[in-house]
Amino acid sequence: MRLAFWRAGKDKAVVERAISKPKAEAKSTEAARKIEAEPAPVAAKQAQAESGDIDLHALGAVLARKRGWIIVPTVLALVASIAAVNLVTPRYKSESRILIDGRENVFLRPSSDRSTEERQSLDPEAVTSQVQLVLSRDLAREIIKKNKLAERPEFDPVLQGISPLKSLAALIGIGRDPFSMTPEERVLDAYYERLQAYAVDKSRVIVVEFQSADPDLAVRVANSIADGYLVLQQNARQDQARSASQWLSGEIENLRKKVSDAEAKVEDFRSKSSLFVGTNNTTLSNQQMGEVNTQLNNARSMKADAESRARLIKEMLQSGKPIEASEVVNSELMRRLSEQRVTLRAQLAERSSTLLGNHPRIKELKAQLGDLDNQIRDEAAKISRSFESDARIASGRVDGLTASLDQLKKQATSTNGQDVQLRALEREAKAQRDLLETYLGKYREASTRESIDTAPAEGRIISRAIVSNTPAYPKKLPIVLIATIATLLLSSGVVVTGELLRQTAPRAVAVFTPAQTQAPMRQEPVVQPVAEPMLDPVVEDLTPLQPEMTADADVTEFAEIEHLADSLRAAGPAAKKVTVLGTAAGEAITLSTLTLARHLARDARVVVVDLAASSPTIAAVSVDASAPGLAELMQGEASFAQIITRDKLSRLHLVMAGRPGFDRSLLQSPRVTLAIDALLRAYDHVLVDAGSASDLPAELLTAHARAVVVPDASMAPDARTLMCEQLRAVGFSEVTMLSRPVQPSDAAEAPRGVAA
């Protein structure tokens, strides 16, 4: 028969394995003896190397053993670095500091800005821009020219002569050929190589550092850069003021002509339109209208006052009340008449004390008194009539002033359009005049700034460079330490990497591939899973016992399973994974798996993984027949805790393939192998019910596993032997074939024995 997972290119290997069986068995026996005779530490190291773990003790031993490969390069690097730092020409560094404060001379500040703060805040971008100004090529050319740097071999490599090393580096493209550059480019490259300018964090201070083999030159150049930076700023301000004054002078001449033309247009339009201006900058028509309006209001007031006085006197006369109006009382005639009346009343009172009422003198006095009263009333009536006359006069004046005002209004209405045009011309003339005055003020300020030599700069030097006697380059101690430590780490890393590659090399041998048909497979039973440590291997082949078990009729399948369980228990970690498969699908494979697992579960943690799903037995003996399985785990519908159930009659744990109707292609997923590896870490034994293995991946069944074969009852001994060779050829570490399949009656006895 042929199982599905070894059909691809295995026939030739099987024939070779069958021919070389005696020789392979001899080699396997010899290998087993060597392993058993090997000391425990060596075996533990080999097992640890084969499992893929890193042996720190072995790494330490390798470092101690190969210390010469580490010490010699380290010492050489130490000596070479010491020699290099002493041969390099030292450079001395000097620095100057500039404060960017943006100050303005209070006497040169524009009059409109003299009320603002003296210091203006600068943002970090402005300070960074000033750093770029320090590094500008214009300033660099000035410094090079001032200090004659182009005449020094330090800044012009051509003056030092031809360097073969530099020429070779330039030829292969690593460096630049000095002879292909202009003298200015060579000096500028050397200048910028030794110059460093940066802004101090959270401040407005710029640090200018310059290095040179001559400490005095480093000081001069650093100070020259700071001074040149300030001069460059002053020149820039003077150039700006000069450009502004030139532009303003031209604009002022144009504005003067425009102002003259605008004012001439205003006066010409005013004379043509008769829109002359009176006092308070108002036109004559408006001024006249205002005066007439004032007179009209006064006339109306006089008219109302006269009418009120006349009406009041009439009311007094009609009611017979004494005339007490101020106009009547203050009249000279009324005052004399009142005095006479008072005199007559006094005489009447005097005479009435001695004479009777019918006396002629008394009557005469009364007649005189009545005549005086009539005169007083007549005089009051005259005064009233005079007020009425004044009111009529005022009314006539009001009418005349009203007519004059209406006429002036009509004249003002006719001149409004011309007045609007006049105001527009005046506004234009005023705007041109104001702009001319502004430009004149700015022109005077720009001229003043241009004529002053000490124009304010954006910054000031707060620290000048001084001579330093300590070389800034090279840093001898750090360079020597870095080179030595780097060589030490690099050489140690090379040794450790080689040892790690040697330790992890057996891992590639433990992976089974179907194409391995040439190498002998008998020596592979000692290879164990990467995640599990290897103990002393127990290699036991139950195939030679099969004839004895068949000959003895008293040995039952249950006894054979129990004997197999004892051998697996004795093998320990070497038998953690057991794949149970058969020559044909049937109930016997599942029953054999359950019987063997229940024997192992007496004193170990055992789980049965159903990958065949061809028998309802596992679901029947499970405490939860509807529990999910590996298919649901692959789909993410269940977790490990949900797919693991228990056997009703033992301590055995069960993992089913999936609920009824699941997709069997899920069992071919690489994640199934990861799930079984996880079970191998949690359990002492993992039994895989593979059925006939018709559609399962070879790696899933054979990786670090032993095989237990459940044959047909009619299978010949030669076919059984050939099948064991085939299974060893595909990657099983050990193959055990049962004498005959377990029957349902035998499986029924097994649980009772285990439960007991």
C-alpha positions in Angstrom: 0.0 0.0 0.0 1.0 3.6 -0.4 0.2 6.5 2.0 -0.5 9.9 0.5 2.3 11.9 2.2 5.2 9.9 0.8 4.1 9.4 -2.8 6.3 12.2 -4.2 9.6 10.6 -5.2 9.9 8.0 -2.4 9.9 4.7 -4.3 13.6 4.8 -5.0 14.4 5.7 -1.5 12.3 2.9 -0.1 14.1 0.4 -2.3 17.5 1.6 -1.2 16.4 1.5 2.4 15.2 -2.1 2.0 18.4 -3.2 0.4 20.7 -1.5 3.0 18.6 -2.5 6.0 21.2 -4.7 7.8 23.9 -2.1 7.4 21.7 0.7 8.6 20.6 -1.2 11.6 24.2 -1.9 12.5 25.0 1.8 12.2 22.0 2.7 14.3 23.0 0.3 17.0 26.5 1.6 17.1 25.2 5.2 17.2 23.0 4.3 20.1 25.9 2.8 22.0 28.0 5.9 21.4 25.2 8.1 22.7 24.7 6.0 25.8 28.4 5.9 26.4 28.8 9.6 26.0 29.2 11.6 29.2 26.2 13.5 30.4 27.6 17.1 30.0 28.5 16.4 26.3 25.1 14.9 25.6 23.4 17.8 27.2 25.4 20.2 25.1 24.6 18.3 22.0 20.9 18.2 22.9 20.9 21.9 23.6 22.7 22.7 20.3 20.2 20.5 18.5 17.2 22.2 20.2 18.4 25.7 19.0 19.0 27.2 22.5 22.0 29.5 23.0 24.5 27.9 25.4 26.1 30.9 27.2 28.6 28.6 29.0 29.8 27.3 25.6 30.1 30.8 24.3 32.2 31.8 27.3 34.4 28.8 26.8 34.9 29.6 23.1 35.8 33.2 24.0 38.4 31.9 26.5 39.7 29.3 24.1 40.0 31.8 21.2 41.2 34.7 23.2 44.2 35.1 21.0 42.0 36.0 18.1 40.6 38.8 20.3 43.6 40.1 22.1 46.0 40.3 19.2 43.7 42.5 17.0 42.9 44.7 20.0 46.5 45.3 20.8 47.3 46.0 17.2 44.4 48.5 17.1 45.7 50.1 20.3 49.2 50.6 18.9 48.0 51.8 15.5 45.6 54.3 17.1 48.3 55.7 19.4 50.7 56.0 16.4 48.0 57.7 14.3 47.0 60.3 16.8 50.7 61.2 17.4 51.5 61.5 13.7 48.5 63.7 12.9 49.2 67.4 12.9 47.4 69.0 15.8 45.0 71.8 15.4 44.2 74.6 17.9 40.8 76.0 18.2 39.7 79.6 19.2 36.2 80.9 19.5 34.5 84.3 19.6 30.9 85.0 20.6 28.5 87.5 19.1 25.2 88.6 20.7 22.4 89.4 18.3 20.3 92.0 20.1 18.9 94.1 17.2 19.5 97.4 19.0 18.9 100.7 17.4 20.6 104.0 18.1 18.1 106.2 19.8 19.4 109.3 18.1 19.2 107.7 14.7 15.8 106.1 15.2 12.9 107.6 13.2 10.8 110.1 15.1 7.7 107.9 14.7 9.4 105.0 16.4 11.0 106.7 19.3 8.2 105.8 21.7 8.7 102.0 21.1 11.0 99.7 23.0 14.6 99.9 22.5 15.1 96.1 22.1 13.0 94.2 19.7 12.5 90.4 20.1 14.2 88.1 17.6 12.8 84.7 16.7 15.1 81.6 16.4 14.8 81.8 12.6 16.3 85.3 12.6 19.3 84.1 14.7 19.8 81.1 12.4 19.8 83.5 9.4 22.6 85.5 11.1 24.6 82.3 11.4 24.3 81.8 7.6 25.5 85.4 7.2 28.6 84.5 9.2 29.2 81.5 6.9 28.6 83.5 3.7 31.2 83.3 0.9 31.5 87.1 0.7 32.7 87.3 4.3 34.9 84.2 3.7 36.7 85.9 0.8 37.3 89.0 2.9 38.7 87.0 5.8 41.0 85.0 3.4 42.3 88.1 1.8 42.8 89.9 5.1 44.7 87.1 6.8 46.5 85.9 3.5 45.3 82.4 4.0 45.9 81.5 0.3 49.6 81.8 0.9 49.7 79.1 3.6 50.2 75.4 2.7 47.7 74.5 5.4 44.9 76.0 3.3 46.2 75.3 -0.2 47.2 71.6 -0.6 48.9 72.3 -3.8 51.6 74.3 -2.0 52.5 71.2 0.0 53.3 69.2 -3.1 51.7 66.2 -4.8 50.3 63.5 -2.4 50.2 60.1 -4.1 47.6 58.9 -1.7 45.3 61.8 -2.4 45.8 61.4 -6.1 44.9 57.8 -5.9 41.8 58.5 -3.9 40.7 61.2 -6.3 41.4 58.8 -9.2 39.0 56.1 -7.8 36.4 58.8 -6.9 36.8 58.8 -3.1 38.2 62.3 -2.9 38.7 65.4 -5.0 41.8 66.2 -7.0 43.2 69.5 -5.8 44.8 70.2 -9.2 41.3 70.1 -10.8 40.1 72.9 -8.5 40.8 76.6 -8.7 43.0 78.2 -6.0 39.9 80.0 -4.6 38.0 76.7 -4.3 40.9 75.0 -2.6 41.3 77.7 0.0 37.5 78.0 0.6 37.2 74.2 1.2 40.0 74.3 3.7 38.5 77.5 5.3 35.1 75.9 5.7 36.6 72.7 6.9 38.1 74.5 9.9 35.2 77.0 10.5 32.2 76.2 12.6 29.4 78.7 13.5 26.3 77.8 15.4 23.7 79.5 17.6 23.6 78.6 21.3 20.4 76.9 22.2 17.7 79.1 23.8 19.7 82.3 23.3 20.7 84.9 20.7 24.4 84.2 20.9 26.4 83.0 17.9 29.6 81.1 18.5 32.3 81.3 15.8 35.0 78.6 16.1 38.1 78.3 13.9 40.8 75.7 13.9 44.4 75.9 12.7 47.7 74.4 13.2 48.9 77.9 14.2 47.1 79.0 17.4 47.8 82.7 16.7 46.3 82.3 13.3 43.2 80.6 14.8 42.7 83.6 17.1 43.2 86.2 14.4 40.8 84.5 12.0 38.1 84.0 14.7 38.3 87.7 15.7 38.4 88.8 12.1 35.2 86.8 11.3 33.4 88.5 14.2 34.6 92.0 13.2 33.9 91.3 9.5 30.4 90.2 10.4 29.7 93.5 12.2 31.3 95.5 9.4 29.2 93.6 6.8 26.0 94.5 8.7 27.0 98.1 9.0 27.8 98.3 5.3 24.5 96.7 4.5 22.6 99.3 6.5 24.5 102.1 4.9 23.9 100.7 1.5 20.2 100.4 2.4 20.1 104.0 3.6 21.9 105.2 0.5 19.5 103.4 -1.8 16.6 104.7 0.1 17.8 108.3 -0.1 18.4 108.1 -3.9 15.0 106.7 -4.4 13.3 109.3 -2.2 15.1 112.2 -3.8 13.6 111.3 -7.2 10.1 110.7 -5.7 10.2 114.0 -3.9 10.8 115.9 -7.1 7.9 114.2 -8.7 5.7 114.9 -5.7 6.5 118.6 -5.7 5.3 118.9 -9.2 2.1 117.0 -8.4 1.4 119.1 -5.3 1.9 122.3 -7.3 -0.4 121.2 -10.0 -3.1 120.0 -7.6 -3.2 123.2 -5.7 -3.3 125.3 -8.9 -6.3 123.2 -10.0 -8.1 123.9 -6.7 -7.7 127.7 -6.9 -8.6 127.8 -10.6 -11.8 125.8 -10.0 -12.7 128.0 -7.0 -12.4 131.2 -8.9 -14.4 129.9 -11.9 -17.2 128.6 -9.6 -17.2 131.7 -7.3 -16.7 129.3 -4.4 -14.8 131.8 -2.3 -13.9 130.9 1.3 -14.9 133.1 4.2 -14.1 132.8 7.8 -13.9 129.4 9.5 -12.9 127.9 6.1 -16.6 128.1 4.8 -17.8 129.4 1.5 -19.5 132.8 1.3 -22.9 131.4 0.3 -22.9 129.2 3.3 -21.8 132.0 5.6 -24.6 134.3 4.3 -27.1 131.6 4.8 -26.0 131.2 8.3 -26.3 134.9 9.1 -29.8 135.2 7.5 -30.9 132.2 9.4 -29.7 133.9 12.7 -31.5 137.1 11.9 -34.7 135.2 11.0 -34.6 133.5 14.4 -34.1 136.8 16.2 -37.1 138.4 14.3 -39.3 135.5 15.2 -38.3 135.8 18.8 -39.1 139.6 18.8 -42.5 139.0 17.2 -43.5 136.4 19.7 -42.3 138.5 22.6 -44.3 141.6 21.5 -47.5 139.6 20.9 -47.2 138.0 24.3 -46.8 141.4 26.1 -49.7 143.0 24.2 -52.0 140.1 24.9 -51.1 140.2 28.6 -51.9 143.9 29.0 -55.2 143.5 27.2 -56.2 140.7 29.5 -55.4 142.9 32.5 -57.4 145.8 31.1 -60.4 143.6 30.3 -60.5 141.9 33.7 -60.1 145.2 35.6 -57.1 144.0 37.5 -54.3 146.4 38.4 -51.8 146.8 35.6 -48.7 145.2 36.9 -46.8 144.5 33.7 -43.2 145.6 33.8 -43.6 147.6 30.6 -46.5 149.6 32.2 -44.9 150.0 35.6 -41.6 151.1 34.2 -43.2 153.8 32.0 -42.4 157.4 33.1 -45.9 158.7 32.5 -47.4 155.7 34.4 -45.0 156.4 37.2 -46.2 160.1 37.6 -49.8 159.1 37.3 -49.3 156.5 40.0 -47.7 159.0 42.2 -50.5 161.5 41.7 -53.1 158.8 42.4 -51.3 157.9 45.6 -51.3 161.6 46.7 -55.1 162.0 45.9 -55.9 158.8 47.9 -53.9 160.2 50.8 -55.8 163.5 50.7 -59.1 161.7 50.3 -58.4 159.6 53.3 -57.4 162.7 55.3 -60.5 164.6 54.4 -62.8 161.7 54.9 -61.8 161.7 58.6 -63.4 165.2 59.1 -65.9 165.5 56.2 -68.8 163.5 55.1 -69.1 161.8 51.8 -71.3 164.4 50.2 -69.0 167.2 51.0 -67.9 169.0 47.8 -64.2 168.5 48.7 -64.7 164.8 49.1 -66.5 164.6 45.7 -63.8 166.6 44.1 -61.1 164.3 45.3 -63.0 161.2 44.2 -63.5 162.8 40.8 -59.8 163.5 40.4 -59.0 159.9 41.6 -61.3 158.4 38.9 -59.8 160.7 36.3 -56.3 159.4 37.2 -57.5 155.8 36.9 -58.9 156.4 33.5 -55.6 158.0 32.4 -53.7 155.0 33.7 -55.9 152.6 31.7 -55.5 154.7 28.6 -51.8 154.7 28.9 -51.8 150.9 29.4 -53.9 150.6 26.3 -51.4 152.7 24.4 -48.5 150.5 25.5 -50.5 147.4 24.4 -51.1 148.9 21.0 -47.4 149.8 20.7 -46.5 146.1 21.4 -48.9 145.0 18.8 -47.3 147.4 16.3 -43.8 146.0 17.2 -45.2 142.5 16.6 -46.5 143.4 13.2 -43.1 145.0 12.4 -41.3 141.8 13.5 -43.7 139.7 11.5 -42.9 141.7 8.4 -39.2 141.2 9.1 -39.7 137.5 9.5 -41.3 137.3 6.1 -38.5 139.2 4.5 -35.8 137.1 6.1 -37.6 133.9 5.2 -37.7 135.0 1.5 -34.0 135.8 1.7 -33.2 132.5 3.2 -35.2 130.6 0.6 -33.3 132.4 -2.1 -29.9 131.6 -0.5 -31.0 128.0 -0.3 -31.7 127.8 -3.9 -28.3 129.4 -4.7 -26.6 126.8 -2.4 -28.4 124.0 -4.1 -27.1 125.1 -7.5 -23.5 125.3 -6.2 -23.4 121.9 -4.3 -22.2 120.0 -7.3 -19.4 122.4 -7.9 -18.6 122.3 -4.1 -18.2 118.5 -4.3 -15.7 118.8 -7.1 -13.9 121.5 -5.2 -13.6 119.3 -2.1 -12.3 116.3 -4.3 -9.6 118.6 -5.7 -8.7 119.8 -2.2 -8.4 116.2 -0.9 -6.2 115.2 -3.8 -4.0 118.2 -3.2 -3.9 117.5 0.6 -2.9 113.8 0.0 -0.1 114.8 -2.3 1.1 117.4 0.2 1.1 114.9 3.1 2.9 112.3 1.1 5.5 114.9 0.1 6.0 115.9 3.7 6.4 112.2 4.7 9.0 111.6 2.0 10.9 114.7 3.0 11.1 113.5 6.6 12.3 110.0 5.5 14.8 111.6 3.1 16.3 113.7 5.8 16.7 110.6 8.1 18.2 108.4 5.3 20.6 111.2 4.4 21.7 111.4 8.1 22.2 107.6 8.3 24.2 107.6 5.1 26.6 110.3 6.3 27.3 108.6 9.7 30.1 106.1 9.6 29.2 104.3 12.8 25.8 102.8 11.8 24.4 100.4 14.4 24.8 96.7 13.7 22.5 93.9 14.5 24.9 92.5 17.1 27.9 93.1 19.2 30.9 91.0 20.2 30.6 89.8 23.8 33.7 87.5 23.8 36.8 87.7 21.7 39.0 84.7 20.9 42.2 84.1 22.9 45.2 81.9 22.2 44.8 78.2 23.2 47.8 76.0 23.9 45.7 72.8 24.1 45.1 71.0 20.7 41.5 70.6 19.8 42.2 67.9 17.3 42.9 65.1 17.5 41.4 64.0 20.8 44.0 61.4 21.6 42.4 59.5 24.5 38.9 59.2 23.1 40.2 58.1 19.7 42.5 55.5 21.2 39.7 54.2 23.5 37.1 54.1 20.7 39.4 52.3 18.3 40.5 49.8 20.9 37.0 49.0 22.2 35.6 48.8 18.7 38.2 46.3 17.7 37.7 44.3 20.9 33.9 44.2 20.3 34.3 43.4 16.6 36.7 40.5 17.1 34.6 39.1 20.0 31.5 39.4 17.8 33.2 37.5 15.0 34.1 34.7 17.4 30.6 34.6 19.0 28.9 34.7 15.6 30.9 31.7 14.4 30.1 29.7 17.5 26.4 30.6 17.2 26.4 29.5 13.6 28.0 26.2 14.7 25.5 25.7 17.5 22.5 26.3 15.3 23.7 24.3 12.4 22.0 21.0 13.4 18.6 22.7 13.3 18.7 22.6 9.5 19.3 18.8 9.6 16.2 18.2 11.7 13.8 19.6 9.1 12.4 16.9 6.8 12.0 17.5 3.1 10.6 15.1 0.6 13.6 15.6 -1.7 16.0 13.9 0.8 16.3 10.5 -0.9 20.1 10.0 -1.1 21.3 10.3 2.5 20.8 7.3 4.9 17.9 8.0 7.3 18.7 5.6 10.1 20.8 8.1 12.0 18.0 10.6 12.4 16.1 9.1 15.4 18.3 11.2 17.8 17.0 14.5 16.3 14.4 16.0 18.6 12.0 19.1 18.4 13.7 22.5 18.7 11.5 23.6 21.7 12.1 20.4 23.8 15.3 19.4 25.5 16.7 15.9 24.6 17.4 13.4 27.4 19.1 10.1 27.0 17.3 8.5 24.0 15.7 5.1 24.3 15.5 3.5 20.9 13.2 0.5 21.0 11.8 -1.3 18.0 8.8 -3.5 18.8 8.8 -5.0 15.4 11.1 -8.0 16.4 8.6 -8.8 19.2 5.7 -9.2 16.8 6.4 -12.9 15.9 6.6 -13.8 19.6 3.4 -12.0 20.3 1.7 -13.6 17.4 2.9 -17.1 18.4 1.7 -16.7 21.9 -2.1 -16.9 21.8 -2.5 -15.6 25.4 -1.1 -12.2 24.5 -4.0 -10.0 23.6 -4.1 -6.6 21.9 -4.6 -5.0 25.3 -1.4 -6.5 26.6 0.4 -5.4 23.5 -0.9 -1.8 23.9 0.1 -1.9 27.6 3.6 -3.0 26.7 3.8 -0.3 24.0 2.7 2.3 26.6 5.4 1.2 29.0 8.1 1.5 26.3 6.8 5.1 25.4 6.8 6.0 29.1 10.3 4.8 29.5 11.4 6.8 26.4 10.3 10.0 28.1 10.7 13.2 26.1 11.9 11.2 23.1 8.3 9.9 22.8 6.4 13.2 23.4 4.7 13.1 20.0 3.2 9.8 18.7 1.4 9.6 15.4 -1.1 6.7 15.1 -2.0 5.8 11.6 -3.3 2.8 9.7 -3.1 1.1 6.3 -6.8 1.8 5.8 -9.4 4.1 7.4 -11.5 2.5 10.1 -12.6 2.4 13.7 -9.6 0.4 14.8 -7.2 3.4 14.4 -9.2 5.6 16.8 -9.7 2.7 19.3 -6.0 1.9 19.3 -5.2 5.6 19.9 -7.7 5.9 22.8 -6.5 2.6 24.4 -2.8 3.6 24.2 -3.6 7.1 25.5 -5.6 5.9 28.5 -2.6 3.7 29.5 -0.2 6.6 29.3 -2.7 8.9 31.2 -2.3 6.9 34.4 0.8 8.8 35.5 1.3 11.4 32.8 -0.5 14.3 31.1 -1.7 13.0 27.8 -3.9 14.6 25.0 -5.3 12.9 21.9 -5.6 15.1 18.8 -8.1 13.8 16.2 -6.9 14.6 12.7 -8.9 11.8 11.0 -12.4 12.7 12.1 -13.5 9.3 10.6 -14.9 7.8 13.8 -17.5 9.1 16.2 -15.8 7.4 19.1 -13.8 10.4 20.4 -17.0 12.6 20.4 -18.8 9.7 22.2 -16.2 9.4 25.0 -15.8 13.2 25.4 -17.6 15.0 28.2 -18.7 17.6 25.6 -19.6 16.0 22.3 -20.4 19.4 20.7 -17.2 21.1 21.7 -15.2 22.9 18.9 -12.1 21.5 17.4 -9.0 22.5 15.5 -11.0 23.7 12.5 -12.7 26.3 14.7 -9.3 27.2 16.3 -7.9 27.9 12.8 -10.9 30.1 11.9 -10.5 32.1 15.2 -13.9 31.0 16.5 -12.6 29.2 19.5 -9.6 29.3 21.9 -7.3 26.5 23.2 -9.3 26.4 26.4 -12.5 25.7 24.5 -11.2 23.0 22.2 -9.6 20.8 24.9 -12.2 18.4 26.6 -11.8 15.4 28.9 -12.4 11.7 28.6 -15.4 10.4 30.5 -13.6 7.3 31.9 -10.0 8.6 32.5 -7.7 11.6 33.0 -7.2 11.8 29.3 -7.7 15.1 27.4 -9.2 15.2 23.9 -8.9 17.6 21.0 -11.4 16.9 18.2 -10.9 17.8 14.5 -13.9 20.0 14.4 -17.7 20.1 14.5 -19.6 18.0 11.9 -19.4 19.4 8.4 -16.1 21.3 8.9 -13.7 22.1 6.0 -10.8 19.5 6.1 -8.6 21.9 4.2 -8.2 23.8 7.5 -6.2 20.9 8.9 -3.6 21.5 6.2 -2.9 25.0 7.5 0.6 25.7 8.9 -1.1 26.9 12.1 -2.1 23.3 12.9 1.6 22.5 13.4 1.9 25.5 15.7 -1.1 24.3 17.7 0.5 20.8 18.1 3.8 22.4 19.2 1.9 24.3 21.8 0.3 21.1 23.1 3.8 19.5 23.2 4.9 22.2 25.6 1.9 21.6 27.9 1.6 17.8 27.9 3.9 14.9 28.5 2.6 13.0 25.5 0.6 14.1 22.4 -1.1 11.3 20.4 -2.2 12.2 16.9 -4.9 10.1 15.4 -4.0 10.5 11.7 -6.3 7.8 10.3 -5.0 6.8 6.9 -3.1 10.1 6.4 -4.6 10.5 3.0 -4.7 14.3 2.9 -2.4 15.5 5.8 0.9 17.3 5.3 4.0 15.2 6.0 5.7 17.8 8.2 2.6 17.8 10.5 2.9 14.0 11.2 6.6 13.2 11.0 8.2 16.3 12.7 10.0 14.9 15.8 7.4 12.1 16.1 7.2 8.3 16.6 4.8 6.3 14.5 2.4 3.6 15.6 0.9 1.7 12.7 -2.4 -0.2 13.0 -2.3 -2.8 10.1 -4.9 -4.9 8.4 -5.3 -8.3 9.9 -4.5 -9.8 6.5 -1.3 -7.8 5.9 1.7 -10.1 5.2 4.9 -9.8 7.3 7.0 -8.7 4.4 4.6 -5.9 3.6 4.7 -4.8 7.3 8.5 -4.7 7.3 8.6 -2.8 4.0 6.0 -0.3 5.5 8.2 0.3 8.6 11.1 1.1 6.3 9.0 3.5 4.3 7.8 5.3 7.4 11.4 5.6 8.7 12.4 7.0 5.3 9.8 9.7 5.4 11.0 11.1 8.7 9.6 9.2 11.7 12.2 8.7 14.4 10.9 5.3 15.4 8.1 3.1 13.9 6.1 0.5 15.9 3.6 -1.8 14.1 0.9 -3.5 16.1 0.3 -7.2 15.6 -3.3 -6.7 14.7 -5.9 -3.9 15.1 -7.8 -3.3 18.4 -11.3 -4.6 18.2 -14.3 -2.8 19.8 -14.6 -5.6 22.5 -10.9 -5.1 23.4 -11.4 -1.4 23.6 -14.2 -1.9 26.0 -12.0 -3.9 28.3 -9.3 -1.4 28.2 -11.3 1.5 29.9 -12.3 -0.8 32.7 -8.7 -1.8 33.3 -7.6 1.9 33.2 -10.4 3.1 35.4 -9.7 0.4 37.9 
